[in-house]
Amino acid sequence: MAFKKAIKLSELGNNQLKQVEIDDTKIVLVRQDDSVHAYQANCPHAGAPLAEGAVCEGKLVCPWHKAVFDLNDGSLEQPPALEGLKQYAVKISGGVVMVDPDGVSQHTHLQAGDDSDQIVILGSGAAGSAALSTLEESGYHGRIVVIDQEKNAAYDRTALTKFVPDGSMDVSDVPSLLDDGAFSKKNVQRIVSTVTSIDRKKKKLLLANQQHVSFKKLLIATGGSPKRPELPGGALSGIHVLRNLQQEKTLLCAVDELKQLVIIGNSFIGMEMAAALRKRDIAIKVIAPHPLPFETQFGEKIAQYFRALHEHNGVEFIDGEVVGFSGDRRVEAVKLKDGSSVKTDVVLLATGVEPVTSFVHDLPLNDDGSLQVDEYLRAAEDIYAVGDIASFPLDGKSTRIEHWRVAQQQGRTAAKNMIGEHEAFDRVPFFWTQHFGTRFEHLGNPQRWDKIEIIGSLEDQDFVVLYGLKNHLVGVVATGRERTTGKLLLQMQHDLTLKQAHKLVDETEEG
Protein backbone atom coordinates (compact mmCIF):
# COMPACT_ATOMS: atom_id res chain seq x y z
CA MET A 1 0.00 0.00 0.00
CA ALA A 2 1.19 3.49 -0.87
CA PHE A 3 0.00 5.63 2.00
CA LYS A 4 0.27 9.38 1.58
CA LYS A 5 -0.20 12.26 3.95
CA ALA A 6 -3.74 13.62 4.06
CA ILE A 7 -3.99 15.85 7.13
CA LYS A 8 -2.77 16.21 10.70
CA LEU A 9 -5.02 14.33 13.08
CA SER A 10 -5.24 17.42 15.27
CA GLU A 11 -6.82 19.32 12.37
CA LEU A 12 -9.71 16.89 12.16
CA GLY A 13 -12.38 17.33 14.83
CA ASN A 14 -14.48 14.46 16.11
CA ASN A 15 -17.42 13.69 13.78
CA GLN A 16 -16.13 16.39 11.43
CA LEU A 17 -16.15 15.87 7.67
CA LYS A 18 -13.14 17.16 5.75
CA GLN A 19 -12.41 16.93 2.04
CA VAL A 20 -8.81 16.44 0.93
CA GLU A 21 -7.18 15.72 -2.41
CA ILE A 22 -4.42 13.16 -2.90
CA ASP A 23 -2.97 12.55 -6.35
CA ASP A 24 -6.03 14.14 -8.01
CA THR A 25 -8.34 11.89 -5.99
CA LYS A 26 -10.89 13.74 -3.89
CA ILE A 27 -11.50 12.04 -0.57
CA VAL A 28 -13.70 12.88 2.39
CA LEU A 29 -12.35 12.11 5.86
CA VAL A 30 -14.33 11.69 9.05
CA ARG A 31 -12.96 11.15 12.52
CA GLN A 32 -14.65 9.05 15.15
CA ASP A 33 -12.69 9.36 18.38
CA ASP A 34 -9.32 7.72 17.67
CA SER A 35 -10.21 6.27 14.27
CA VAL A 36 -10.50 7.97 10.88
CA HIS A 37 -12.42 6.75 7.83
CA ALA A 38 -11.80 7.81 4.22
CA TYR A 39 -14.46 7.66 1.50
CA GLN A 40 -15.13 8.96 -1.97
CA ALA A 41 -15.81 12.69 -1.77
CA ASN A 42 -19.05 12.80 -3.74
CA CYS A 43 -22.34 10.99 -3.28
CA PRO A 44 -22.79 8.23 -5.89
CA HIS A 45 -26.36 9.38 -6.50
CA ALA A 46 -25.97 12.92 -7.87
CA GLY A 47 -22.45 13.95 -6.93
CA ALA A 48 -23.21 16.02 -3.84
CA PRO A 49 -20.08 17.01 -1.85
CA LEU A 50 -20.25 14.73 1.17
CA ALA A 51 -18.06 17.09 3.19
CA GLU A 52 -21.13 19.33 3.41
CA GLY A 53 -23.24 16.49 4.78
CA ALA A 54 -24.11 15.51 8.32
CA VAL A 55 -22.59 13.00 10.72
CA CYS A 56 -25.03 11.62 13.25
CA GLU A 57 -25.50 8.31 15.09
CA GLY A 58 -22.57 6.73 13.29
CA LYS A 59 -23.97 7.58 9.87
CA LEU A 60 -23.10 10.01 7.09
CA VAL A 61 -26.04 11.82 5.46
CA CYS A 62 -25.73 13.30 1.96
CA PRO A 63 -26.51 17.04 2.02
CA TRP A 64 -28.67 17.19 -1.10
CA HIS A 65 -31.02 14.22 -1.20
CA LYS A 66 -30.32 12.56 2.15
CA ALA A 67 -28.82 9.23 1.14
CA VAL A 68 -27.52 7.61 4.34
CA PHE A 69 -24.30 5.61 4.67
CA ASP A 70 -22.80 3.61 7.54
CA LEU A 71 -19.62 5.31 8.73
CA ASN A 72 -17.98 2.02 9.63
CA ASP A 73 -17.70 0.75 6.08
CA GLY A 74 -19.54 3.19 3.80
CA SER A 75 -22.33 0.73 3.09
CA LEU A 76 -25.66 2.11 1.94
CA GLU A 77 -28.45 2.39 4.49
CA GLN A 78 -31.00 4.61 2.75
CA PRO A 79 -31.55 5.80 -0.84
CA PRO A 80 -31.63 7.69 -3.14
CA ALA A 81 -28.09 6.41 -3.70
CA LEU A 82 -28.28 2.80 -4.82
CA GLU A 83 -24.74 1.82 -3.87
CA GLY A 84 -22.36 2.30 -0.98
CA LEU A 85 -19.28 4.50 -0.83
CA LYS A 86 -15.79 3.59 -2.01
CA GLN A 87 -13.59 3.27 1.06
CA TYR A 88 -9.87 4.00 1.18
CA ALA A 89 -7.31 2.42 3.50
CA VAL A 90 -6.25 4.70 6.37
CA LYS A 91 -3.52 4.63 8.99
CA ILE A 92 -2.41 7.17 11.59
CA SER A 93 1.31 7.64 12.04
CA GLY A 94 3.00 10.25 14.18
CA GLY A 95 -0.18 12.27 14.53
CA VAL A 96 -0.72 12.33 10.75
CA VAL A 97 -3.62 10.76 8.86
CA MET A 98 -2.26 8.69 5.98
CA VAL A 99 -4.48 7.49 3.12
CA ASP A 100 -3.82 5.10 0.26
CA PRO A 101 -5.67 6.66 -2.71
CA ASP A 102 -5.34 3.43 -4.66
CA GLY A 103 -6.46 1.14 -1.86
CA VAL A 104 -10.19 1.06 -2.55
CA SER A 105 -12.14 -1.66 -0.78
CA GLN A 106 -15.21 -3.25 -2.27
CA HIS A 107 -18.23 -4.45 -0.37
CA THR A 108 -18.61 -8.22 -0.49
CA HIS A 109 -22.01 -9.49 -1.53
CA LEU A 110 -23.94 -11.82 0.69
CA GLN A 111 -25.54 -14.92 -0.73
CA ALA A 112 -29.32 -14.97 -0.73
CA GLY A 113 -32.07 -16.87 -2.47
CA ASP A 114 -32.24 -20.20 -4.19
CA ASP A 115 -31.48 -20.83 -7.86
CA SER A 116 -35.08 -21.97 -8.35
CA ASP A 117 -36.53 -18.76 -6.88
CA GLN A 118 -38.13 -16.23 -9.18
CA ILE A 119 -38.85 -12.71 -8.02
CA VAL A 120 -40.95 -10.55 -10.33
CA ILE A 121 -40.83 -6.76 -10.10
CA LEU A 122 -43.63 -4.80 -11.77
CA GLY A 123 -42.24 -1.39 -12.63
CA SER A 124 -38.67 -0.14 -12.84
CA GLY A 125 -39.14 3.39 -11.58
CA ALA A 126 -37.93 4.67 -8.21
CA ALA A 127 -39.19 1.72 -6.16
CA GLY A 128 -38.55 -1.03 -8.69
CA SER A 129 -35.01 0.11 -9.43
CA ALA A 130 -34.20 0.36 -5.73
CA ALA A 131 -35.51 -3.17 -5.24
CA LEU A 132 -33.47 -4.57 -8.12
CA SER A 133 -30.33 -2.82 -6.88
CA THR A 134 -30.91 -4.15 -3.35
CA LEU A 135 -31.31 -7.71 -4.60
CA GLU A 136 -28.01 -7.40 -6.45
CA GLU A 137 -26.31 -5.90 -3.38
CA SER A 138 -27.60 -8.79 -1.27
CA GLY A 139 -26.10 -11.34 -3.64
CA TYR A 140 -29.47 -12.75 -4.63
CA HIS A 141 -28.83 -15.45 -7.20
CA GLY A 142 -32.34 -16.55 -8.01
CA ARG A 143 -34.06 -15.36 -11.17
CA ILE A 144 -35.39 -11.78 -11.41
CA VAL A 145 -37.96 -10.66 -13.96
CA VAL A 146 -38.64 -6.94 -14.34
CA ILE A 147 -41.80 -6.00 -16.23
CA ASP A 148 -42.43 -2.42 -17.32
CA GLN A 149 -44.68 -0.94 -19.99
CA GLU A 150 -42.29 1.96 -20.64
CA LYS A 151 -39.36 0.97 -22.85
CA ASN A 152 -36.98 3.54 -21.41
CA ALA A 153 -37.95 3.24 -17.76
CA ALA A 154 -35.52 3.35 -14.81
CA TYR A 155 -34.67 7.03 -15.07
CA ASP A 156 -34.86 9.88 -12.57
CA ARG A 157 -38.32 11.39 -13.06
CA THR A 158 -37.57 14.22 -10.62
CA ALA A 159 -35.50 15.85 -13.37
CA LEU A 160 -38.63 16.27 -15.48
CA THR A 161 -40.00 19.07 -13.28
CA LYS A 162 -36.73 20.56 -12.05
CA PHE A 163 -33.74 20.45 -14.38
CA VAL A 164 -35.10 19.71 -17.85
CA PRO A 165 -37.75 22.45 -18.01
CA ASP A 166 -35.39 25.13 -16.68
CA GLY A 167 -32.90 24.32 -19.45
CA SER A 168 -30.07 23.05 -17.25
CA MET A 169 -30.48 19.49 -18.54
CA ASP A 170 -31.47 18.08 -21.91
CA VAL A 171 -34.18 15.44 -22.04
CA SER A 172 -31.64 13.01 -23.47
CA ASP A 173 -29.40 13.56 -20.43
CA VAL A 174 -31.94 12.58 -17.75
CA PRO A 175 -29.90 10.19 -15.61
CA SER A 176 -30.61 6.50 -15.41
CA LEU A 177 -31.26 5.01 -12.01
CA LEU A 178 -29.31 1.84 -12.77
CA ASP A 179 -25.96 1.12 -14.35
CA ASP A 180 -25.78 0.02 -17.97
CA GLY A 181 -25.40 -3.63 -17.06
CA ALA A 182 -28.33 -3.90 -14.67
CA PHE A 183 -30.53 -5.78 -17.13
CA SER A 184 -27.75 -7.75 -18.82
CA LYS A 185 -26.92 -10.00 -15.88
CA LYS A 186 -27.62 -13.65 -16.52
CA ASN A 187 -30.25 -13.95 -13.78
CA VAL A 188 -32.14 -10.76 -14.78
CA GLN A 189 -34.75 -10.58 -17.53
CA ARG A 190 -36.58 -7.44 -18.61
CA ILE A 191 -39.94 -7.59 -20.32
CA VAL A 192 -41.56 -4.54 -21.91
CA SER A 193 -45.26 -5.22 -21.61
CA THR A 194 -48.40 -4.55 -19.59
CA VAL A 195 -49.75 -6.85 -16.90
CA THR A 196 -53.48 -7.46 -17.28
CA SER A 197 -54.13 -9.63 -14.23
CA ILE A 198 -52.61 -11.37 -11.21
CA ASP A 199 -53.51 -14.89 -10.08
CA ARG A 200 -52.33 -14.90 -6.47
CA LYS A 201 -53.21 -18.55 -5.85
CA LYS A 202 -51.34 -19.92 -8.87
CA LYS A 203 -48.69 -17.17 -8.50
CA LYS A 204 -48.92 -16.17 -12.12
CA LEU A 205 -49.20 -12.94 -14.07
CA LEU A 206 -51.00 -12.58 -17.39
CA LEU A 207 -49.44 -10.08 -19.81
CA ALA A 208 -51.14 -8.15 -22.59
CA ASN A 209 -49.54 -10.48 -25.17
CA GLN A 210 -51.15 -13.46 -23.37
CA GLN A 211 -47.79 -14.55 -21.97
CA HIS A 212 -47.82 -16.00 -18.45
CA VAL A 213 -45.07 -15.22 -15.93
CA SER A 214 -44.73 -17.19 -12.71
CA PHE A 215 -43.37 -15.81 -9.46
CA LYS A 216 -42.32 -17.02 -6.05
CA LYS A 217 -42.35 -13.48 -4.72
CA LEU A 218 -43.95 -10.47 -6.41
CA LEU A 219 -43.25 -6.77 -5.95
CA ILE A 220 -45.86 -4.38 -7.36
CA ALA A 221 -44.22 -1.01 -7.99
CA THR A 222 -46.28 0.36 -10.87
CA GLY A 223 -46.38 3.94 -9.57
CA GLY A 224 -48.95 6.61 -10.35
CA SER A 225 -50.65 7.92 -13.46
CA PRO A 226 -51.59 11.59 -13.95
CA LYS A 227 -55.26 12.30 -13.29
CA ARG A 228 -57.27 13.72 -16.17
CA PRO A 229 -60.40 15.38 -14.79
CA GLU A 230 -63.48 14.51 -16.81
CA LEU A 231 -64.31 18.00 -18.02
CA PRO A 232 -65.94 19.24 -21.24
CA GLY A 233 -63.27 19.80 -23.87
CA GLY A 234 -60.72 17.70 -22.01
CA ALA A 235 -59.83 15.78 -25.19
CA LEU A 236 -58.77 18.88 -27.13
CA SER A 237 -55.23 19.05 -28.46
CA GLY A 238 -52.82 21.14 -26.42
CA ILE A 239 -53.85 19.74 -23.02
CA HIS A 240 -50.91 17.90 -21.50
CA VAL A 241 -50.02 15.71 -18.54
CA LEU A 242 -46.47 15.04 -17.38
CA ARG A 243 -45.12 11.69 -16.24
CA ASN A 244 -42.58 10.45 -18.77
CA LEU A 245 -39.87 11.57 -21.18
CA GLN A 246 -42.06 11.70 -24.27
CA GLN A 247 -44.68 13.81 -22.52
CA GLU A 248 -41.91 16.18 -21.41
CA LYS A 249 -40.58 16.52 -24.97
CA THR A 250 -44.05 17.23 -26.36
CA LEU A 251 -44.85 19.82 -23.69
CA LEU A 252 -41.53 21.65 -24.04
CA CYS A 253 -41.86 21.83 -27.82
CA ALA A 254 -45.26 23.45 -27.39
CA VAL A 255 -44.26 26.03 -24.76
CA ASP A 256 -41.01 26.93 -26.53
CA GLU A 257 -42.99 27.68 -29.69
CA LEU A 258 -45.94 29.50 -28.09
CA LYS A 259 -44.17 31.02 -25.04
CA GLN A 260 -47.17 30.50 -22.80
CA LEU A 261 -48.66 27.91 -20.47
CA VAL A 262 -51.66 27.60 -18.18
CA ILE A 263 -51.11 25.17 -15.33
CA ILE A 264 -54.21 23.66 -13.74
CA GLY A 265 -53.45 22.96 -10.09
CA ASN A 266 -50.87 24.31 -7.64
CA SER A 267 -49.39 20.95 -6.66
CA PHE A 268 -45.66 20.42 -6.29
CA ILE A 269 -45.42 19.26 -9.90
CA GLY A 270 -47.34 22.31 -11.09
CA MET A 271 -45.37 24.83 -9.06
CA GLU A 272 -41.98 23.27 -9.88
CA MET A 273 -42.86 23.45 -13.57
CA ALA A 274 -43.98 27.07 -13.17
CA ALA A 275 -40.68 28.02 -11.55
CA ALA A 276 -38.54 26.09 -14.01
CA LEU A 277 -40.28 27.33 -17.15
CA ARG A 278 -39.95 30.97 -16.12
CA LYS A 279 -36.22 30.54 -16.86
CA ARG A 280 -37.24 29.86 -20.48
CA ASP A 281 -39.17 33.16 -20.51
CA ILE A 282 -42.51 31.35 -20.68
CA ALA A 283 -45.60 33.27 -19.55
CA ILE A 284 -47.13 31.15 -16.76
CA LYS A 285 -50.64 31.28 -15.31
CA VAL A 286 -51.59 28.93 -12.45
CA ILE A 287 -55.28 28.23 -11.91
CA ALA A 288 -56.40 26.55 -8.70
CA PRO A 289 -59.48 26.76 -6.47
CA HIS A 290 -57.33 27.22 -3.39
CA PRO A 291 -55.08 30.30 -3.56
CA LEU A 292 -52.14 29.06 -1.47
CA PRO A 293 -49.85 26.33 -2.83
CA PHE A 294 -48.69 23.70 -0.31
CA GLU A 295 -50.88 25.02 2.53
CA THR A 296 -51.94 21.51 3.47
CA GLN A 297 -48.32 20.40 3.81
CA PHE A 298 -46.67 23.57 5.15
CA GLY A 299 -49.36 25.73 6.73
CA GLU A 300 -50.64 29.20 5.81
CA LYS A 301 -47.54 31.33 6.52
CA ILE A 302 -45.12 29.19 4.50
CA ALA A 303 -47.73 28.76 1.75
CA GLN A 304 -48.02 32.55 1.51
CA TYR A 305 -44.23 32.70 1.24
CA PHE A 306 -44.24 30.32 -1.76
CA ARG A 307 -47.03 32.20 -3.53
CA ALA A 308 -45.19 35.49 -3.02
CA LEU A 309 -41.95 33.92 -4.27
CA HIS A 310 -43.65 32.83 -7.49
CA GLU A 311 -45.44 36.12 -7.98
CA HIS A 312 -42.16 37.99 -7.52
CA ASN A 313 -40.72 35.88 -10.33
CA GLY A 314 -43.53 36.59 -12.74
CA VAL A 315 -45.97 33.72 -12.20
CA GLU A 316 -49.61 34.85 -12.40
CA PHE A 317 -52.17 33.19 -10.12
CA ILE A 318 -55.86 32.91 -10.93
CA ASP A 319 -58.02 31.70 -8.06
CA GLY A 320 -60.91 29.70 -9.46
CA GLU A 321 -62.37 26.32 -10.32
CA VAL A 322 -61.94 24.95 -13.83
CA VAL A 323 -65.17 23.61 -15.34
CA GLY A 324 -64.06 22.93 -18.89
CA PHE A 325 -62.05 23.85 -21.98
CA SER A 326 -63.09 25.46 -25.25
CA GLY A 327 -61.63 25.45 -28.74
CA ASP A 328 -61.84 23.95 -32.20
CA ARG A 329 -59.72 20.80 -32.12
CA ARG A 330 -57.08 22.65 -30.13
CA VAL A 331 -57.62 24.24 -26.73
CA GLU A 332 -58.18 27.99 -26.95
CA ALA A 333 -59.40 28.83 -23.45
CA VAL A 334 -59.91 27.46 -19.95
CA LYS A 335 -63.44 28.00 -18.62
CA LEU A 336 -63.96 28.83 -14.94
CA LYS A 337 -66.93 28.28 -12.66
CA ASP A 338 -67.55 32.04 -12.26
CA GLY A 339 -68.23 32.28 -16.01
CA SER A 340 -64.89 33.81 -16.96
CA SER A 341 -62.33 32.21 -19.23
CA VAL A 342 -58.56 32.29 -19.63
CA LYS A 343 -57.16 32.28 -23.16
CA THR A 344 -54.33 29.85 -23.87
CA ASP A 345 -53.03 27.40 -26.45
CA VAL A 346 -51.18 25.14 -23.99
CA VAL A 347 -52.43 23.58 -20.75
CA LEU A 348 -50.66 21.36 -18.23
CA LEU A 349 -52.84 19.32 -15.91
CA ALA A 350 -51.11 19.23 -12.52
CA THR A 351 -54.07 17.67 -10.79
CA GLY A 352 -52.37 14.80 -9.00
CA VAL A 353 -51.81 11.13 -9.76
CA GLU A 354 -53.75 7.95 -9.11
CA PRO A 355 -52.32 4.49 -8.37
CA VAL A 356 -51.75 2.27 -11.39
CA THR A 357 -53.64 -0.75 -10.08
CA SER A 358 -56.43 -1.29 -12.63
CA PHE A 359 -54.96 -4.71 -13.44
CA VAL A 360 -55.22 -5.86 -9.81
CA HIS A 361 -58.41 -7.93 -9.60
CA ASP A 362 -57.23 -10.59 -7.16
CA LEU A 363 -56.48 -8.29 -4.23
CA PRO A 364 -58.72 -5.76 -2.47
CA LEU A 365 -58.14 -2.09 -3.28
CA ASN A 366 -58.70 0.93 -1.08
CA ASP A 367 -61.11 3.66 -2.16
CA ASP A 368 -58.23 5.64 -3.71
CA GLY A 369 -57.15 2.62 -5.75
CA SER A 370 -54.14 1.81 -3.56
CA LEU A 371 -53.16 -1.53 -2.08
CA GLN A 372 -53.12 -1.85 1.70
CA VAL A 373 -49.85 -3.26 3.03
CA ASP A 374 -48.61 -4.12 6.51
CA GLU A 375 -45.53 -2.72 8.20
CA TYR A 376 -43.38 -5.12 6.15
CA LEU A 377 -44.99 -3.84 2.92
CA ARG A 378 -46.88 -7.10 2.27
CA ALA A 379 -50.19 -6.85 0.45
CA ALA A 380 -50.72 -10.62 0.65
CA GLU A 381 -48.63 -13.72 1.16
CA ASP A 382 -45.51 -13.41 -1.05
CA ILE A 383 -46.89 -10.22 -2.65
CA TYR A 384 -45.50 -6.79 -1.76
CA ALA A 385 -46.56 -3.31 -2.87
CA VAL A 386 -44.56 -0.08 -2.63
CA GLY A 387 -44.46 3.54 -3.72
CA ASP A 388 -47.42 5.53 -5.03
CA ILE A 389 -49.72 2.50 -5.01
CA ALA A 390 -49.15 1.45 -1.39
CA SER A 391 -51.00 2.59 1.74
CA PHE A 392 -48.86 1.65 4.72
CA PRO A 393 -49.09 2.14 8.50
CA LEU A 394 -47.45 5.39 9.66
CA ASP A 395 -47.92 6.65 13.21
CA GLY A 396 -50.88 4.32 13.60
CA LYS A 397 -52.66 5.53 10.47
CA SER A 398 -52.89 4.10 6.96
CA THR A 399 -50.92 6.50 4.78
CA ARG A 400 -50.06 6.83 1.11
CA ILE A 401 -47.13 9.09 0.24
CA GLU A 402 -46.18 10.06 -3.30
CA HIS A 403 -42.53 10.91 -2.60
CA TRP A 404 -39.67 9.73 -4.79
CA ARG A 405 -37.37 8.89 -1.88
CA VAL A 406 -40.11 7.09 0.06
CA ALA A 407 -40.72 4.88 -2.98
CA GLN A 408 -37.01 4.06 -3.13
CA GLN A 409 -36.87 3.34 0.59
CA GLN A 410 -39.87 1.06 0.35
CA GLY A 411 -38.46 -0.75 -2.68
CA ARG A 412 -35.27 -1.41 -0.73
CA THR A 413 -37.13 -2.63 2.36
CA ALA A 414 -39.47 -4.87 0.37
CA ALA A 415 -36.55 -6.44 -1.51
CA LYS A 416 -34.87 -7.32 1.77
CA ASN A 417 -38.06 -8.85 3.11
CA MET A 418 -38.61 -10.89 -0.05
CA ILE A 419 -35.29 -12.66 0.55
CA GLY A 420 -35.90 -13.48 4.17
CA GLU A 421 -35.28 -10.39 6.27
CA HIS A 422 -37.96 -9.04 8.57
CA GLU A 423 -37.52 -5.27 8.36
CA ALA A 424 -40.42 -2.99 9.20
CA PHE A 425 -40.77 0.19 7.18
CA ASP A 426 -40.76 3.06 9.65
CA ARG A 427 -38.61 5.73 8.00
CA VAL A 428 -39.23 9.45 8.38
CA PRO A 429 -40.56 10.73 5.03
CA PHE A 430 -38.37 13.23 3.18
CA PHE A 431 -38.73 15.10 -0.06
CA TRP A 432 -37.25 18.16 -1.68
CA THR A 433 -38.68 20.67 -4.07
CA GLN A 434 -36.94 23.30 -6.19
CA HIS A 435 -38.17 26.79 -7.03
CA PHE A 436 -36.19 29.41 -8.94
CA GLY A 437 -32.88 27.65 -8.27
CA THR A 438 -33.44 27.15 -4.52
CA ARG A 439 -33.92 23.75 -2.86
CA PHE A 440 -36.48 23.39 -0.09
CA GLU A 441 -36.58 20.27 2.08
CA HIS A 442 -39.49 18.73 3.96
CA LEU A 443 -39.16 16.13 6.72
CA GLY A 444 -42.02 14.17 8.24
CA ASN A 445 -45.64 13.91 7.16
CA PRO A 446 -47.60 15.94 9.71
CA GLN A 447 -51.37 15.95 9.30
CA ARG A 448 -51.75 18.60 12.00
CA TRP A 449 -49.68 20.74 14.33
CA ASP A 450 -50.32 23.25 17.08
CA LYS A 451 -47.09 25.23 16.96
CA ILE A 452 -44.70 26.54 14.31
CA GLU A 453 -41.25 27.90 15.06
CA ILE A 454 -39.35 29.75 12.31
CA ILE A 455 -35.58 29.88 12.81
CA GLY A 456 -33.64 32.08 10.41
CA SER A 457 -34.89 34.30 7.59
CA LEU A 458 -37.57 33.53 4.99
CA GLU A 459 -36.52 36.57 2.95
CA ASP A 460 -32.89 35.41 2.81
CA GLN A 461 -33.94 31.83 1.97
CA ASP A 462 -32.00 30.55 4.97
CA PHE A 463 -34.36 29.03 7.50
CA VAL A 464 -35.64 26.02 9.42
CA VAL A 465 -39.33 25.75 10.27
CA LEU A 466 -40.19 23.35 13.08
CA TYR A 467 -43.74 21.98 13.31
CA GLY A 468 -44.79 20.80 16.75
CA LEU A 469 -47.73 18.87 18.12
CA LYS A 470 -48.08 18.71 21.90
CA ASN A 471 -44.47 19.93 22.12
CA HIS A 472 -43.11 17.12 19.93
CA LEU A 473 -41.50 17.63 16.52
CA VAL A 474 -43.69 16.29 13.72
CA GLY A 475 -42.34 18.09 10.66
CA VAL A 476 -39.63 20.35 9.23
CA VAL A 477 -39.36 22.68 6.24
CA ALA A 478 -35.96 24.20 5.53
CA THR A 479 -33.62 25.70 2.98
CA GLY A 480 -29.94 26.52 3.21
CA ARG A 481 -29.57 24.19 6.20
CA GLU A 482 -28.59 20.85 4.63
CA ARG A 483 -26.42 19.63 7.50
CA THR A 484 -29.14 20.48 10.01
CA THR A 485 -31.85 18.63 8.09
CA GLY A 486 -29.55 15.61 7.75
CA LYS A 487 -29.24 15.36 11.50
CA LEU A 488 -32.91 16.05 12.09
CA LEU A 489 -33.87 13.31 9.63
CA LEU A 490 -32.09 10.70 11.73
CA GLN A 491 -33.09 12.18 15.08
CA MET A 492 -36.76 12.24 14.08
CA GLN A 493 -36.67 8.44 13.97
CA HIS A 494 -36.86 8.82 17.73
CA ASP A 495 -39.25 10.95 19.74
CA LEU A 496 -37.88 14.48 19.58
CA THR A 497 -39.30 17.43 21.50
CA LEU A 498 -39.41 20.92 20.02
CA LYS A 499 -36.89 22.06 22.61
CA GLN A 500 -34.49 19.26 21.63
CA ALA A 501 -34.97 20.04 17.93
CA HIS A 502 -34.32 23.74 18.50
CA LYS A 503 -31.14 22.89 20.42
CA LEU A 504 -29.96 20.58 17.62
CA VAL A 505 -30.53 23.37 15.06
CA ASP A 506 -28.57 25.86 17.17
CA GLU A 507 -25.68 23.47 17.85
CA THR A 508 -25.38 22.41 14.21
CA GLU A 509 -25.35 25.96 12.90
CA GLU A 510 -22.83 27.05 15.55
CA GLY A 511 -20.62 24.08 14.71
C-alpha positions, 0 to 999 in steps of 0.5 A: 500500500502506498500511504500518503499524507492527508492531514494532521489528526489534530486538524480533524475534529471528532465527527467532522467531515473534511475533504482532501485531495491526494494525487487528483483523488478527492477524498472525504475524511471523518474522525470518530474518536481515535479512528479515521475513515476515508471515502469517496468525496461525492455521493454516488447518487448525484455527486453532492459534496459529502463534506457538506453532509451531516454525521449523526449516530454513526452515519453520514447523510448526503446534504442534497437528497439525504442518502444515508451511509454507515460510517464504519464501512460506507455501506448504503443504508438509505436511498436515493443512492443505490450503492455504498461508498468507495472506502480507502485504506487509512492509517495514523502515524506520528499524529498524521492521517495517511491514506492510500488513494489506490487502496479502494475496498469493495463491499462483499455481496452476501448470498441470498435466495435459491437458484429456483426462486423467481422474483418478479418486479412490476415497474422499474421506476424509483421503487422497482429500481431500488428493489433490483439494486438491493437484490443485487447488493444482497447477492441474490442469485435466483431469477429476477424478472422486471416488467415495465410498460415503458421501454426507457424506464428506470430514469430519474423522473424528478429531473422532469420538473426541475432540471429539464424544463429550466434548461439546465439538462437536456431530455436526453441527459436525464440520468438512469437510475441503474448502471448500464449492465443492470438488465444484462446480468444472466439472472435478470430478464426485462420484459416490456409489456403490460400486466393485465391480471394477477392470479395470487393462488397460482402465482402467475401474471398474465401479460397483454400479449397473453404470456404468463409469468410465474413468481415465487415473490412479487413486488408491485411497484407500478407507480402513479398515473396523472389524473385527467379530470373529466371535463368538457373539452378535455380531449382537445389538443394542447392539453398535457399531462407530465409523467414520462420523457415523451410527454416532457418533450411534447410539452416543451416543444409546445411552450417553446414555440408558443411562449405560454402555459396555463397550469391547472393545479398548484401541486408540487409538480405544477409549481416546480414546472412554473418556476422552471419554465420561467427561466425559459421566458414562458408566460405562466398562469396557475389556476387553482381553487385554493389560492395558497400552494402547499398550505396543506403540507406547510401551513398558511404562513409558508404557503403565503411565502411560496405564492409570493416567491412565485409572484415575484418571479412573474408567475400569475395566479388565478383563483378559481375552479376549472369547469371545462375547456373550449376550442376547435380541435385545439384548446383555446381557453380554460373556462372557470366556474364564475363564467370567466375564461382564460385564453391559452393554447397550452395547458398542463394538468397538474391535478395529481396522480392515481395508483396504477392498479387497474390490473389488480383484480385478485387483491382488495383495493382501497377507495383511492385505488391503492393496495393496503400493506402491513408494516413489512410492505406485504399486500398478501402472502408473497406479494409486496406493494410499494411507492405511489400504489401502497398505503402503509401504517405510519404513526398508527394511520394508513398513509399513502405518500407520493414521494420519490425517496419514500418509494425508493426506501420502500423498494429497498425494504421490500426487496430485503423482506422478499429474501428473508429479512424481517424489516419494518418500514418506519422511515421518516418521510423526506422530499425536496422541491426546487423553485427558482434555483433554490432547494427546499426540504421537507421532513415528516408527514404531519397531518396537524400541528399546534405550533410553528417555530421559524428559525432564520430568515424567509426573505434570505432563503436561509431558515428552518421551520419546526412543526410541533404537536403537543411539544413534539416535533412532527415536521420540518421545512428548511432551505440553506440548512442541509447539514441540520436537516440531515441530523434532524432526519435521523433524530426524528426516527426517535421521539424528539421534543421541540426544545431538543430540535431547537437545540440541535438546530442551534448546535449544528449551525454554531458548529 
